[in-house]
Amino acid sequence: MTQKNYKDWHVLKSEIENVGQEKKFREREIWWCSLGENIGFEQDGKNEKFERPVLILRKFNCGMFFGIPLTSQKRRIVFMRDLL
């Protein structure tokens, strides 16, 4: 089991919160979001900014949305015609 990095996440979270700049997002857009280090089975962010791409499904107001974390890994798509 890997060790979680809560200390660095709390420092970054405080910096993000103090920026105070509103982002203009819309439903069906994909944004890079800092998801943080989470407890349990929630999806964690990656890299030094704890980021991951997120698909915005539903916008509730200018600062809140329901989103789905996506993978940041590129995958090779294989079509059936390529296998024949």
C-alpha positions as CSV (number, residue, x, y, z in Angstrom):
1,M,0.0,0.0,0.0
2,T,1.4,3.4,-1.0
3,Q,1.7,6.2,1.5
4,K,-0.7,9.1,1.0
5,N,0.7,12.6,0.8
6,Y,-1.9,14.6,2.8
7,K,0.6,17.3,4.0
8,D,1.5,18.5,0.5
9,W,-2.2,18.3,-0.5
10,H,-3.3,20.6,2.4
11,V,-0.7,23.2,1.5
12,L,-1.8,23.2,-2.2
13,K,-5.5,23.2,-1.2
14,S,-4.9,26.4,0.8
15,E,-3.2,28.1,-2.1
16,I,-6.0,27.1,-4.5
17,E,-8.7,28.4,-2.1
18,N,-7.0,31.7,-1.6
19,V,-6.7,32.5,-5.3
20,G,-10.4,33.5,-5.4
21,Q,-10.6,33.5,-9.2
22,E,-13.8,32.1,-10.6
23,K,-13.6,29.8,-13.6
24,K,-16.1,29.9,-16.4
25,F,-17.0,26.2,-17.0
26,R,-19.9,24.6,-18.9
27,E,-21.6,21.2,-18.9
28,R,-19.9,18.6,-21.2
29,E,-16.5,20.3,-21.0
30,I,-13.4,18.5,-19.7
31,W,-11.2,20.4,-17.2
32,W,-8.0,19.5,-15.4
33,C,-9.0,19.7,-11.7
34,S,-7.0,19.3,-8.5
35,L,-8.8,16.4,-6.8
36,G,-6.4,16.0,-3.9
37,E,-5.5,13.1,-1.7
38,N,-8.7,11.4,-0.6
39,I,-9.6,9.0,2.2
40,G,-10.9,5.6,1.3
41,F,-11.9,4.7,-2.2
42,E,-12.5,8.2,-3.7
43,Q,-10.5,9.0,-6.8
44,D,-7.2,10.8,-6.0
45,G,-5.4,13.3,-8.2
46,K,-2.0,12.7,-9.7
47,N,1.3,14.5,-9.9
48,E,2.5,17.5,-7.9
49,K,-0.8,19.3,-8.3
50,F,-3.0,16.3,-7.6
51,E,-4.7,16.8,-10.9
52,R,-6.9,14.6,-13.1
53,P,-9.2,15.4,-16.1
54,V,-12.8,15.7,-15.1
55,L,-15.9,15.6,-17.4
56,I,-18.4,18.2,-16.2
57,L,-21.9,16.5,-16.3
58,R,-24.1,19.0,-14.4
59,K,-23.4,22.6,-13.5
60,F,-25.3,23.7,-10.3
61,N,-23.9,27.3,-10.0
62,C,-20.8,29.3,-10.9
63,G,-18.7,27.4,-8.3
64,M,-20.2,23.9,-8.1
65,F,-20.6,21.0,-10.5
66,F,-21.1,17.3,-10.7
67,G,-18.2,15.7,-12.5
68,I,-16.7,12.3,-13.4
69,P,-12.9,11.9,-13.0
70,L,-11.3,10.5,-16.2
71,T,-8.1,8.7,-16.8
72,S,-5.0,10.6,-17.9
73,Q,-3.5,7.6,-19.7
74,K,-3.6,7.4,-23.4
75,R,-4.8,4.1,-24.8
76,R,-4.5,2.5,-28.1
77,I,-7.8,1.8,-29.7
78,V,-8.0,-1.4,-31.7
79,F,-10.8,-1.8,-34.3
80,M,-12.2,-5.2,-35.3
81,R,-11.2,-4.5,-38.9
82,D,-7.6,-4.3,-37.8
83,L,-7.8,-7.7,-36.2
84,L,-9.1,-9.5,-39.3
